[in-house]
Amino acid sequence: MARKIQTPSLSKYTINLTANARNNPDDYKVIGRDKEIAQVIFNLSRKTKNNPILLGEAGVGKTAIVDGLARLIALNQVGEKLKNKQIRVLQIATLGQQDVVRKMLNIIKECKQTKGRNILFIDEIHTIMGADTSNGAMDLGDVLKPAMARGEIQLIGATTFDEYDKFIEKDPALERRFQQIVVNEPSRDDAVKVLFGIRDNYEKFHHLVYTDEAVEACVDLSLRYIGDRQLPDKAIDLLDQAGSIAATKGQEIIDVKDIALVLQDMKGIPVTNILKNDNSRLKNLDKKLAKVVKGQAEAIKTVTDAVTIAKAGLQDPTKPISSFLFLGTTGVGKTALTLAMTEVIFDSTDNLIRIDMSEFSERESLDRFQDLLTVQVKRKPYCIILLDEIEKACTAVHDRLLQVLDAGILRDKRGRSTSFKNTIIIMTTNLGAELIVDNQIYEANTAEKFLNLTPNEIARKQDAFKKEVNMELTNIFRPEFVNRIEHKVIFNMLTRDIIKQIAYNNLATLSDRMAVHGFKLLYEDDLIDYLADIGTDVLNGARPLARCIEEEVSAPVAMYIMRLSDDPTNNIHTLKATVVGEKLGGQLQSHLKGSRKVKFTGIIDD
């Protein structure tokens, strides 16, 4: 009878995953990774280069694939070449800080003595690079390379793309010993299958029941609100955390609200917002936007129609929710409409990704732009992307965006794709501003003639104008880029009447901020008229008005609040704004304030 080979180093520094799987096979069951497990088996069964390395983002399930393989080996459900193999998990940290190379050499020696019966699994395998390099000693990568080259050991590695690029790829001799297996994040439907597959284990552990709706909510809500992590890990965390909380309370059933409460604690998002579905969010979308954005009824209608169609599932599912190019002069509400859309559709402006495209005017900035965009979209997959002043970006950036507009994805050099299918893309430009100004001034001056036109004649004039704008765009952008943008939205210039409406909104916002500090602002129409007189500028939109309100109202009010708040005997918490003085030059000279100014009077508390 052959003497049993002793493996003290393997016993001390590794965990026998196959033995664990044999004792508890249900704990090692893996859902939806049959393809990847099969690839690992094929690679391990090769004569040469039989060391697979699993590459994928943290949380996608790389370790689970090895768990699944260990279970198949334990249940004798693999071919002859892997029969009776033992998968040994080696955490580099367990080797400690002293004599790391010697310990690794002993592990390699024991693997060799057992004639390939043991397969090492090193998670975060990039940590072998640089280990024990003090005093000029070699790292573990140098130790493993000759053993792998001679076929003395077999190992499975796992790491992220970034760590692979940073450590493994820089050592070509080590890199060519591995066979790459890419582990992508599972789709929403696959992640749901994974959670249904493991639900029973968590129910037994927490002694409760998850409803089907709660399980699906773990996936759907983690997709919407946890953008910086991957499926299925982030969804499993919600499942487990909800179970842990419910178990401590003696709760026996977990539903969708319990999952939402976990997210509320995790992200600070109110449960009512989390549980709100898209139908309730989009109800009266046009009216909600019109409360914030004034004078842009046509733009609001275009945006509302496009988003409603998309949310009803009638848009192309391979593309972003919708794409827009906002055209118009400065200050007319392009950014304001974008912010309002984000607030209404996603409950918070935190879901807005805003990029100043003037920073990417050189071709060399292309990779930086792609990295910036994809990283942010991975963190916030449900979002609105605002590409400000798109015309200032280089043509290479425009060409890269064609991928996004056409296929709803953006691929990097490794072929990894970032999905944009839950995003709304808005680009702004000042191109064609002069054309828009001239056209709107012409229409204003010939308003009576337009009243006599038939609907068909008006439509022909509008089509002709849009063609002119399109020609202006193709002077800068490639035609294929312009044609990929679904909606070109032309914003109106702001007349004095619209400026008055905006002034009402801005003063209401100021009043709300004052109320937080215990103060109140009273004013009448004379203040609105005064602000409209000095703040109307058709070429610069609402920006002059914002400056006027700041100088004439906000700054003086702030001084009053600071002075009154410092007085412990203060009994004035209401300020009344009155316009005094005379206007010069009659009604048409709107920018001449004359001797007028805003006077503030404190009203003693009742």
LOLO-821113 format. One record per residue: x, y, z of N, C-alpha, C in turn; residue in one letter. Coordinates in pm, whole numbers, plus 50000, padded with zeros to 5 digits. Last residue first. Example, Ala and Ser with C-alpha at 12.3 -4.5 7.8 and 13.67 -1.06 7.14 Angstrom:
! residues 2
512854977550708513674989450714512905000350787S 513194943150780512304955050780513204967050780A 
//
This chain:
! residues 606
453735899851495452465901551568452625896951712D 456885916151430456075904051449454805907151527D 457265944051216457365938451351456405926551364I 458895944450913457575944450976457665937151110I 461245964850744460985953950838459625955450904G 461555971550403461025976150531460755964050620T 463595980750132463135970050221462725976050355F 463385991649797463505995449938462895984350024K 465005992149494464175984049583464455988249727V 464726019949267465496010449345464516002949436K 464826043948997464166033449076465166024749152R 465606062948829465936065148971465356054249060S 466326041248558466036054748607466466056348752G 466746017748430466096017048560465746030648615K 466446007648116466786019848190466026019848322L 465615986347973466815984448054467225996948130H 463365993147823463205984047936464435982948024S 461876014847679463286014447717463426005947844Q 459156014847648459936006647559461396005547600L 457826032347827457696017947845458696009847762Q 459936060647917458726053947871458846038747875G 462236073048027462146070047886460936062547838G 462676059348359463016068848253462576063648117L 460736056348654461316050048537461576060348429K 461426067648988460736068748860461496061548749E 460976054349329461646061849223460856061249094G 460776020749465460596035249476461376041949364V 459285990349536460085997649437459756012449449V 459635970949831458845980749754459765987949657T 459405942750032460175949149925459235958249845A 459435935750374458595939650260459445947250160K 460155908850585460695920050510459785922850391L 459755895950906459125897950776459715910350712T 460725895551155461015883751074460325884350938H 461665912651434461305914651292461725902151214I 462645913851684461235910051671460725912551530N 465665907951858465005910451729463565905351729N 467325904952070466005910952099465185913051972T 469695895251969468875886052051467495891552083P 470865899651655470245907351762469345898151845D 471665884451444472655886751550472075894151671D 469545885351272469785872751342470775874451457S 469785910651160468675908051252468905895351334L 472085907251001472055917551105470975914551207R 471315886050830472515884650914472475894551031M 469065897550705468935885250785470125883650879I 470205919950572469175921750674469095909650766Y 471895906450390472465915650489471495917950604M 470015892550236470995885150313471605893850423A 468685913850113467955905350207468925897650296V 470745923749943470225931950054469475923650159P 471045899849776472155905149857471645914049971A 468455896049656469095885749740470165891549831S 467845921549516467005915349619467815906249712V 469725932049340468665940649388467885934849506E 471565911349281472035924549323470945932549394E 469895889249217470955887949316471375901549371E 468295899849018467675895349143468715894249253I 470285904648821469505915748877468885911849011C 471135878748760472085888348819471355899848886R 468785868448652469375862148771470345871648840A 468515884948427467525885548534468095879748663L 470665876548266470665890148322469665891648437P 469715849648212470905852048294470975866348348R 467635844248044467305847048184468515850348269A 468825857647735467875849647809467675854147953G 470355872547567471045865647677470095858347771N 468725884647383469905877347333470605869347441L 466755897947525466365886547440467565878447391V 466575906647834467595907747731467405895647640D 465325920248128464965914547998466055917547896T 465835932848368466405919548348466065913148215G 464535956448402465995957048402466645943448372I 461835947948376462365959448301463885958848289D 461615927348561461455924148418462025935448332A 461945941848797462935931648762462845927848614L 459585957648780460915963848785461995953848743Y 457585938248788457715946948671459105953248665D 458055927649046458165918948929458365927448803I 457525950349201458865944449205459075935449082L 454835954749150455785964949108457225959649109D 453385933949262453705933249119454725943749075D 455025929949586453865931249498454335931649353E 456135910849874456375919749760455115920049675Y 457745897750161456505902750100456865911949984L 459385870250300459505881550207458145884950149L 460445859050620459425859250516459615871550429K 462455836150818462105849350765461145847950648F 463635812550911462625819150993462215832850945G 465245799350744465925807050849464935815150934H 463445788750567464285779350642464955786450760V 462505811550443461635804950542462425795050627A 464435816950255464335825750372463535818950483M 463845797250069465135796750140465125805450265R 461345806049983461475792850047462775791750126D 462075830349864461195830349981461285817150057S 463545821049646464215828949750463385829149879L 461455809049503462565800749552463315807949664T 459975831749443459355821249525460435812049584A 461755844749277461425850749406460765840649500L 461725826949061462975829249134462725835549271N 459035828548973459615815849018460845818049106N 458885856048900457985850449002458575837649061Y 460795855748693461035863848814460145859048929A 459505840348507460725834948568461055842648696I 457465857848439457125844848498458335838848569Q 458985878748328458165881148448457815867948518K 460025865948105460965870048210460195872948339I 457705864247956458295851848009459265855148122I 457345891147896456305883947969456845871048030D 459655896947745459485903247876458435895847959R 460805865447599460235878847594460065884247736T 463475845747510462585849147620462125863647611L 463505824347222464055835447299463015839647402M 462935788547232462525802247202463375812347280N 464955761747114464405769247226464095783547184F 464545732746933464915746846923464185754647033I 465805701146930464825709546999465305723946998V 465945672246758466585685446765465545695246815K 466075638646842465255650846849466135663346856H 467995618146789466575616146760465785629246752E 470955616846618470265623646729468775623746699I 471865607046379471665597346487470925603646606R 472285629046218471125620546189470835610346299N 474685639146318473455647146329472225638246313V 476375618346237476215621546379474915629246401F 476215618945962475765606746031475585609146180E 477325644345900475875641945881475385629645956P 479555657246150479325648246037477825645746024R 479335692146247479215677746276479105669846146F 479615716746112480525713046222480525697946245I 477775717845914479035725045889480085721345994N 475535706046012476445697445935477705704745890T 474235728046130474835717746215475855709346138L 473305741645907474255748345996474975738046083E 471475723045816472635726145732473715732945815M 469615724846022470325712246000471585714345916N 468655750745982469385747746107470205734946089V 467395746745736468485756445748469335753645872E 465465728345816466495724045720467685733545723K 463915744645978464635733346039465725728145946K 462835761745783463735767145885464555755945949F 461245743845641462335750745572463345756345672A 459425736845838460315726545782461515732945712D 458125761445873458875755445985459855744845935Q 456955764645622457925774445671458785768745784K 455225742645621456295743445521457375753345564R 453525749345835454355737245846455505737745747A 452285771845725453095773245847454035761445862I 450935759445514451955769645485452865771845607E 449175742945653450185736945564451295746845532N 447555761745790448425752445865449515746145780P 447845793645614447155780945642448105771945723T 448235827045735448765815045671447935802845708L 447445849045876446695846145753447185833545683N 449195851446084447805848246118447005844345995L 451505860045964451425845946002450005841946037F 451045887245943451075879045820450905864245853K 451305894846211449985896146145449925887746018E 454015890946265453015882446331451665882946260A 456455900546189455465897646084454345888946138T 458035902646411457735914946336456695912846228N 458265876146491457635885846582457205898346506A 459635864946278458275860446306457545870246396E 462075878846305461285880346183459825876246209Y 462925868746552462665883246538461795885846417I 463235842146478462225845646578461925860646577Q 465285843646285463985837946250462905842346348N 467425854846429466885861846311465495856846277D 467775834646624467445848346662466795855646546V 468505812846462467305811946546466845825946586I 470885822346351469775818446264468465818346341L 472415824946582472095836846502470905834146411E 472585797946660471935807846746471525820246668A 473905777746532472635781946474471915792546555G 475315765146831475325765846684473935769646634L 475305761047093474945774647052475025776246902N 473995731047237474885738047144474375752147121T 473815700947430473445714847406474455721147311T 472375668847451473505677047410473025691347388M 471345642647645471015656247603472305663547570I 470135610747678471305618547638470845631947584I 469155589847930468655599947836469825609047805I 469665554647988470055568747997469285577147897T 469575527747970468705533948069469045548748089N 471495520747788470095518547750469095524147850K 474165520547790473545533847800472035532847776F 476575498447923475235500447866474735514547894S 479785491547822478985498947920477645502047856T 481785462747757480755472247716480075478747836S 485035453447670484035454747777483035465447737R 487035452847487485735447647444484675448047552G 489295464947560489195450747594487895444447545R 488885491547497489885484047420489825469047446K 485265494147537486625498647556487575489547479D 482135504547397483105493947425484495499947444R 478965513947480480285519347449481305508847491L 475555512747362476695507647438477965515047397I 473505519647191473245520347334474355514547420G 473845521346919473695507946976473465507947126A 473765548946852473295538946757472985525546822D 474775563947058473495567946998472905556846913L 477195550447108476195552047214474825554647152V 478575552546866478325539546927477175540047026Q 478805580146843477935573046750477585559146802L 480755588347016479375588947065478385582146971L 482945586746852482815576846957481385576647012R 482525609346692482475596046631482295585146736D 482895629446882481585628046817481445614046758H 485615624946929484645623047038483245621346981V 486665632046681486865618346730485885615146844A 486135659346662485365650046578485495635646626T 486115674546994486735671046866485885660746792C 483715698047129484485685547135485035682346996A 482095719247080483495722247116484345709647130K 479515710747041480275714746922481755717246952E 478405707047290478915695347220479765699147100I 477725721247533478495727047422479205716147343E 477455693947755477355708447734478275713147623D 475715667647783476975670747716476905685247671L 474225650748032474215664047969475615666847914L 472375622548082473725627048049473615640347975I 470465609948339470465618848224471895623748204I 470185574948441470615588948454470295596848328C 471015545848562469765552848534470035567848552Y 473655540248629473125535148502471795541248463P 476015552848779474635557548772474015553048641K 478365538848749477945542348885476485546548888R 478485536948475478475524648553478005527248695K 478645564048415477425556848378477345543448451V 481225569948508480065576348571478765569048538Q 482805554048340482885552248485481645558048552V 482165564548086481775550748120481815548348271T 483185591348100481775588548073481375574648120L 485925588048152485095596248239483625592648224L 486725572147933486875567148070485965574748166D 486155589547719485465576747730485545571247871Q 487905611047777486455613247770485715600047789F 490365598247756489985604247885488475606547889R 490365591547487490325580747587489905586047724D 490415618247374489345608547345489235597847453L 492385636947384491495636247501490405625547486S 493675638447145494355631247253493465629347376E 492135655946998491975641646974492595633247086R 490695682847188491835676747120491635661647107E 488515690047334488625695847201489775689947119S 487355685347583487745674247498487855678747351F 486375706147727487575699747781488105688647690E 483995712747616485145720847574486455714947626S 482035697947736482695692047621483855700347567M 481425690948054481775702647973482615697847855D 478885670148163480255670648113480425682848025I 476945655848413477155667948332478625668948292R 474535634548496475965634348464476215646048367I 472115632748742472565640148625474085638848612L 471205622548977471255613448862471575620648731N 470955643049150472145634649164472295625149046D 468545654649131469525658949032470845651549048T 465895630949178467015638549231467945642749119S 463875616649054463675621049194464785629949249D 463945610948788464795602848876464775607349022F 462055628048672462135614048627462895605348726I 462365653048804461045646548793461175631648764V 465115658448793464415659048921463105651248914E 465605657148519466285647948610465555647048743T 464005678348425463735664648381464355654648477M 465345699948544463955697048581463575682748542A 467805699048410467755697048555466355693348601L 466885704548148467605692048178467545688948327T 465845729948178464945719048141465585705548172L 468225743848238467125743548336466145732248306A 469675741848004470155734748123469045733448227T 467925757547845468365744147802468835735847922K 467045783547888466445772647965466875758747924G 468315805047777466895803447744466245791547814V 471055811447802470125815547906468655813347879G 472015816647459472365814247598471235818647692T 469865803347199470795813047255471045810047403T 469735768947087469175781747124470235790947182G 469025733947103469605745347033468945758247079L 469685702247215469015714747252469755726347187F 469185671247100470115682347082469335695147108L 468635639647258468185653147220469385662047192F 467455606247280468585615547264468075628647206S 466265580447505466065590447401467305599247392S 467265556447612465845559847624465455570147519I 469635542447370469275549647492467775552847494P 468725511047198469295524447206469015530747343K 467375487747177468825486847168469515500447185T 464655492047173465255487447299466775486647296P 463105519847043464065509447006464795504747132D 459975524447226461175529147157462055517347121Q 457905515447376457675515947232458875521147154L 457725515547650458365504047586458225503947436G 456945537247782455875527747750456415515447678A 459245551647784458885544847908457715535147888K 459165561947521460235552947563459825544947686A 456925578547529456985567447433458005557147477I 457795596647725456595588447749456575576447656T 459965608947600460185601047721459005591847749V 458685621747382459755612047359459955603047481A 456815638947508456365628547414457415617647399D 458565655647658457555647447724457095636047635T 460065668347454460725660247556459735650647620V 458025682147318458905672647248459545662947345T 456975698347523456125688247458456985677647388K 459175714747579458635705947684457775694947623I 459365728547336460485720247382460005710247487A 456925742347340457205732547234458335723147274E 457175759047568456115748947560456405738247456A 458875777247705459405766947615458415755547600Q 458225795547902458375800347765458865790047666G 459975781948184458965790848127459295794447981K 460275755548396460835761248273459745769148202V 458635748448613460025752548634460575760148515V 456195741248524456275749248647457655755248667K 456735724748312456315738448282456315747348406A 457205700348436458325707448375457985722148350L 454625694048519455685695148619456875702948562K 453325692448273452935703048368454005705048475K 454595670148158454665683248092454325694648189D 453925649248335455325653548320455415667448260L 451615636648427451645651348413453055656748405N 453505609348530452165615048522452245630248524K 455975599048575455775605948447454365611748432L 455765587048826456765597448804456425605848681R 453815567948783453505579048873454495590448856S 455245551448603453955557348564453605569248652N 457485542448742457665552248635456355558848594D 456705541149101457005535348969457045546148862N 458145544649417457365551449313457715545349177K 459825534449602458685526149563457845532349452L 461635555249638462115542349590460965534049534I 460025575449745460655577249614461085563949554N 459315564049989458255567849894458815569949754T 461755561650121461075549650074460015552949969V 464325585050035463045581850100462375569650037P 467715576350054466615579649963465295575850029I 470035569150183469355581150228468225585550137G 471335545650126471545556950035470865569850079K 470785527950338472065527350269472375540150192M 468215532650423469315533650520470665534750450D 466935527950178466795540950244467925543050345Q 467535501350134468105511550046468025525350108L 465945490450333467405488250336468105498750251V 463425498150241463925503650368465435501650383L 463165482350013463275496949999463815503450125A 462845457750132464035460050049464275475050032I 460385462150252461535459050337462845461150261D 458715465450031458965476850120460175474550209K 458555439649923459285450149851459625461849944V 458835417350211458255421750084459085433350027D 459275389350409459935401250355459295404650222I 457955375350704457825376950559458495390050516I 458475375850975458495362850908458425363950756E 460355392651229459475393551112459595380851029Q 461955396451443460995385651449460015385651334G 463925414451419462625419751463461575408751478K 465995400251319466175406051452464875411551508T 464955394151065465135383351163465295388851304A 465055418750932463745412750963463875402051072A 467845421950907467045431750982465715425651027I 468495399450749469115401450880468285410950967S 467015403850516466755392150599467305393750739G 468235426950422466805427350456466445415550546A 470785416350373470605426850473469145427850517Q 470275397550168470815393150297470555403550407D 469305414049960468545402350006468975398350147L 471415431849928470095436849969469255425550027L 473405413749845473585421549968472265427050019D 472365405449603472455395749712472635402949846I 472765428949458471395424349483471365414149598A 475515430249445474795441049513473345437049544K 476185406149305476655408749442475805419149514D 475725399449047474585398049139474905402349282P 476085434048962475215422548985476065409948973L 478385457349117477935448649009476895438549057Q 478465492849200478765478749223478075470349117R 477545518349160478995516549169479405502249201D 474775520649165475465520349035476935517149042G 472175514749308473545511349348474375509649221I 469675521149195470225529849301471655526449346Y 468955503548987468635517848978469445526349076R 469915478549069470285483948938470085499048932L 468585475949308470045477149311470555482449178S 465985473649213466335485449292467845487049304L 466115448949073465685461249006466125473649083D 467035430249272467755432449146467415446149087V 465135432949472466575433349506467405436349381C 462765428249338463085442049379464555443349416A 462735400749317462935408649195463315423049229E 462285395249590463485390149524463775398349397V 459795407049630460955412049705462255407649639A 458145391549469458315405749436459535411749507E 458195367349602458795368249468459085382749431D 459095372049951458115371349843458845372149709T 460935351850169460985363350077459885361749973Y 460585341750506460205339450366460325352650289V 462855328950761461755337250713461505334250566L 465415321850873464145316550924462975325750889H 467885327750773467225338450850465895334050909H 468525302850652469475309250744468785319450833F 466345297550488466695288150595467595294750699K 466525319450317465305317550398465585308050514E 468955314950197468825326550285467565325650371Y 468365291650049469455291650147469315303050247N 466295300449878466025290149979467095289950088D 467575318449701466595323149801466405313149914R 469145310849495469755310549630468775314649739I 467465312749273468185300349298468765299349438G 466655338849276465645328549302466305315149336F 469135349849210468545352349342467445342449376L 469505340248948470485337149052469855338749189V 467315351848819467395337148829468375333048939K 468105378648836466875374348904466885359148922V 470325377848668470525380748811469305376648892A 469055373548424469935363148478470175365148627D 467695397948397466935385548406467785374248464D 469875416348385468855417448490468125404248508R 472925398048316471815406848282470825407448397S 476065397348499474865391148443473795401548410P 479175410048389478055411648482476815405048421E 481485384948262480695397348252479625397848360N 484515373148268483265371048343482505384248343V 486735358348044486065370748083484735367548149V 489585341548085488135338948077487445351448130I 492795335847948491795345248001490375340047980Q 495285315648059494245316547958493105324948015Q 498755322048137497325321648170496465321448044F 501295325548056501005312948123499515311148148R 501565351247961501315340747862501105326847925R 502045365848199500755367248130500495355548036E 504695360348261503625355148347502305355248273L 505975373148051506295359148077505235352648165A 505025399948065504615391147954504875376347980P 503945419148293504915408248297504545398048189D 501865436048264503205441948255504315431548263K 499625421248317499935424048177501355429648160E 499555421448601499855409048527500335412148385I 499155449848679500185440848734500545429348640F 497305465048533498315471948613499455462748654K 495565446948414496335456248330497525462048407D 494555435248649495265427048548496155435948461Y 493265456548767494415450648835495225441948740E 491245460748574492205471348607493455465648673D 489815436548575490495441148454491585451348487F 490445416948875489675426448794490485430448671T 490955381048908491255395048937490375403948851T 492075348448968490925357448951491345371548989A 493405316748856493515330148911492235337948891G 494225283848920493175292648868493375306148935I 497015262548836496285271748923495225279348845L 499195235448868498065241348796497385250948890Q 502695227948852501475231748924500415236148825I 504475219548664504565213648797503345217048883E 504845228748408503655220848435503665214148570G 506835246148354507205231948353506005222848379R 505445270148387506015266948256506345252048245A 504875269648660503765269048564504275264848427M 507455272048759506645260348797505475258548701A 508305296948655508955284548610508145271948644P 506235314348786506445313148640507145300248598K 506335315449065505305307248999505615304748852L 508435332849128508445319149180507505310149100V 507675356549012508915350248966509025335749012D 505415361449168505255359249024506475352448967G 506425367549413505865354149394505595351049248L 509615384949364508215383949408507675370149372D 512955382849507512005381949396510575381049450M 514585408249710514105394649686513105394449571A 515525433149787515865428149653515385414149623G 514485439750033515905435950024516245429249891N 511165429249950512095436450035513505430950020S 509255415849814510305422149733511265430349817T 506955401449896508285397749945509405403449858D 504995408149612505045402049745506485397949776A 504975416849354505505426049453505535420449592G 502255398649268503255407649213503705417349321M 500215386449393501495379149390502615388049340I 497975401649358498735404149481500035395949487T 496615392949139497585403849117498435406349241H 494725375549226496035370049195497075380849166I 492265374049365493075386249364494545382749336E 492625339249451491775351049426492635363549440D 493935311549338494415323849401493495335349359I 493785278049374492955289449333493415301649411F 495595249749264495535261849347494555271849288L 494835216349271494805228249186494665240449277I 496275185049327495815197649387495915209049286N 497295165149170495995162549233495405175349292R 499775167249056498685174948997497325172649060G 501405150749229501195147949085499925154449029K 502235156549475500905150149466500465148249321T 504605169749423504665156249482503335148849470Q 503635194449333504385185749241504405171449291K 502555204249566501675202349449502335192949349C 504855205849718503825196149758502825193749644E 506225226149580506845212949595505785202449629K 504495247649618504725242649483505295228449488I 504805250549894503465247449839503615241649698I 507505257549905507055245149971505685240849918N 507435281949774508205270949716507805257549776L 505945296649960505365293749830506105282349761M 507785297750170506495291250192505845287450058K 509835312450047510085298850094508785291150112R 508495337050006508965329249891509205314649931V 508035345650269506905343050179507335334250063V 509455352050505509735339650431508625335850334D 506875372250650508205366650656508305353650575Q 504215379450637505195389050587506615383250578Q 501675355350530502335364350624503345373450557G 500125338750391501555335350394502345344550486L 497655349650380497865339350483499335335250492T 497645366350160497835372550292498125362250400A 496965349849950498365353849964498635359650103I 494995322549987494985337050005496415341350035Q 494125295849801495295302049865495105317149868L 492205267449793492135282149793493335287549869V 492345239849592492885245549716492905260749704R 490535213649473490795227949453491165234049587I 491555182049382491215190449496491535205049462Q 490265155949172491135167549196490645175049320K 488575135249104489335134049229490345145449253N 488715143648763488155134948866489125133648984K 489665157048552489495164748676488935156248791L 489785137748354490995145648382490875153648512K 487205127048327488255119148392489445127648433E 484775154048388485445143448313486575136948391G 482365157448658483345162748562484005151048492V 480865150248875480145154248754481075161248654Q 481385142849143481835134349031481085137248901N 480885161249336479755152449300480085143149183L 483265175249343482845167749463481745157849431A 483185187549092484225177549120483795168749238I 481015204649134480925194449030481965183449051L 482085220849341480895212649366480765201449263R 484175233649208484485224849322483305215649352A 482655249149028483525238548978483855228549090L 481405266649205480595257549125481405246049068G 483635280549301482785272749393481975262349317D 484375293049065485275282949122484525274249224V 482185310149045482455300548937483375289348986I 482425326049269481305316449263481515306149154A 484515342849200484745332549301483645321949298T 483115358949013484305351148972484545339749071K 480875376149029480735361949057481915353349013G 480925403449027480165397048918480055381948938V 482445416249223481035413549251480275406449142G 484615435649025484315430449159482815428149173A 484755425148680484645435348784484285428848918E 487055399748562485745406248571485725416248684G 488635370548465488715385148464487305391048467L 490295342348566488965348348554489085363348567L 492535322048404492425333748491491095340548462I 493705287948388492715298448356492785310148455P 496195270748274495965278648396494985289948365N 497395256048070496175250948134495925257648269N 499385255847872498645268047906497305264647971K 498845221947753499675233647784498785245647811T 496705203847758498055198947784498975210347824K 493535211547928494505212747820495855206847861R 491845211948139492045198848076493035199447960S 491515238048210492255229448303492615216048239L 489885246047995491245251148009492095242548101N 487505232048045488235229947919489685234347932F 486805243148296487075228748283487885225948157I 486365269848222487415266648319487805251848307V 484165266448050485425271847997486605268748090Q 482255257348235482705248348127484025253248067A 481915280548382482455268648449482995258848344I 480745296748183482055300348237482705288448307E 478325282948138479255285448028480665288248082K 477035283148388477425270448326478475272448218D 476015302848550477415303948510477945291048448R 473415301148660473665309948545475105311548503G 474195294648997473145296448896473665305348783I 475765270449194475905283049121474875283449008V 476195256449514475435256249389475485269949324K 477245254649758478185257649648477495257049512Y 475415246349939476015259549961476895263849845D 474885220449861473885230849833474445244949849D 477075205149956476955208349813475955219249782P 478895201850197477705210350188477465214450042N 480945183150158480205182850284478905190750277N 481925190249911481425176549930480555175750056R 482835215649959481675213949869481075200049883A 485025209650121483915217550176482645215850092N 486595196349934486115189250053484925196550115A 487105217249756486375205349710485795197549828T 488625234949906487295239049861486455227049818L 490685235550151490255225250056488805227950017N 492785263150182491495257350221491075247550112I 496255266950285495155266950188493905260650248T 498255265050478498045278050413496885278250312Y 498275239150590498385250950675497915263650607K 498105221250379497125220350489497105233150571S 500305228750229498965229950171497905229750280L 502285221950417502135235850373500755238150311S 502025193750453501805203050565501585217550523P 501295167850316501295181450256501045191750365T 502515135050263502185145550359502295159250290Q 501145108150090502075119450084501595130250180I 500865075650213500185088250186501175099850195K 502445048450052502415057350168501745070650127R 500625021849905501445033849891501275042950013A 500854987950000500005000050000500885012550000M 
//
